[in-house]
Amino acid sequence: MTEAADKIDQPIRLLLADDHRMLRESLRRAMEDNGFDVVGEAPDGAEAVRLAEELHPDVILMDVTMPVLDGVEATRQVRDRVPGTQVVILTMHADKEVLVDAIRAGAAGYLVKDCSTEEVVDTVRKAAAGETALSAELAASMLGEVRDLVQREAGGTEPIISKREEEVLQLIADGLSTTEVAAKLYISVKTVKNHLASIYQKLDTRDRTQAVLQAVRMGIVRLD
């Protein structure tokens, strides 16, 4: 059996970072019941970074408001020091600025604490697989909430994707389907798919959600 196959068969190694012990214990039980290997718990952001460097978990479930070091800065440090570890933010905050900061810090997912256990499980699995995920309500509203913030900070960045690819990605971000994008730009559906394939390659992403979030991080998706 190959090393890759061995890794697929192993449970996802998970680190929990939250300053509320009761919540950590509840999350541990729920995630272990769903087949995850909870390798550690951190009561603050600094301890989360330390344990990430020591344990190299696949994913960290990270709160935002924690003592010593907040979850956004902890995410930034984890992604810098342990790039193989993905971070999913699990917080009470559905605030657009916190969301933008977390995405820019490298978070692979962002959930609010009123989500279901199933949603947490699904998001952690996606993060471990290298995908990006937001809670359904945040995914629906996120771009309209954050584009203004990104636009104000994006000046002077040299474009990585072409103007046409940017137009395609902007329309995708606005919620249009491939067919609708083709009609809007007076091009074929195949051409739209070709543009999307090029965008995924240039932004090192796998799907539309990842591409849009990466574009938000980089400031290349903007309002007309």
C-alpha angles and dihedrals in degrees: 000000000000125000089247091054091048090054092050090054093051121090117253109266110229134192120198119212117185133122093224109086095197091055092048091051091048092048091047092055093045095047095044089050087057094053102265123138106229102204099179151346130228126197094199141023096257091054089048090056092046093049091045090057091046101041104026095213119193092233138010121208099212131193117210105216106059134137125258093016127016122235096251094055090042088054091051092051094045092051090049097046102030105027092172091066118085122208128216115192113221109183148140089241119097088169116142095223093051089048093051092047091050093049092049090048087060104261113165094202141016124202134171117226096246090069121109126263088245090058092050091049092049094047094049091050091050091049091050088052091053096257128130122232140176130189111270094252093048093046090055096051106023102094096047089049099048109032094087091054092048093046093054091054099039102075118134098015112140110236117252095191126050124262092253091049089050090053091051093048092047091054090048088051088052089058102258121147123235090260092049092049090052091051093046093052096036093238133118125271088242090057090051090051090049090052091049091050089052091048092051090052096046094046093040092237136135106212146009096276093051092046093051093047092048090050089052090051091050096042096238097120108076143160119268 
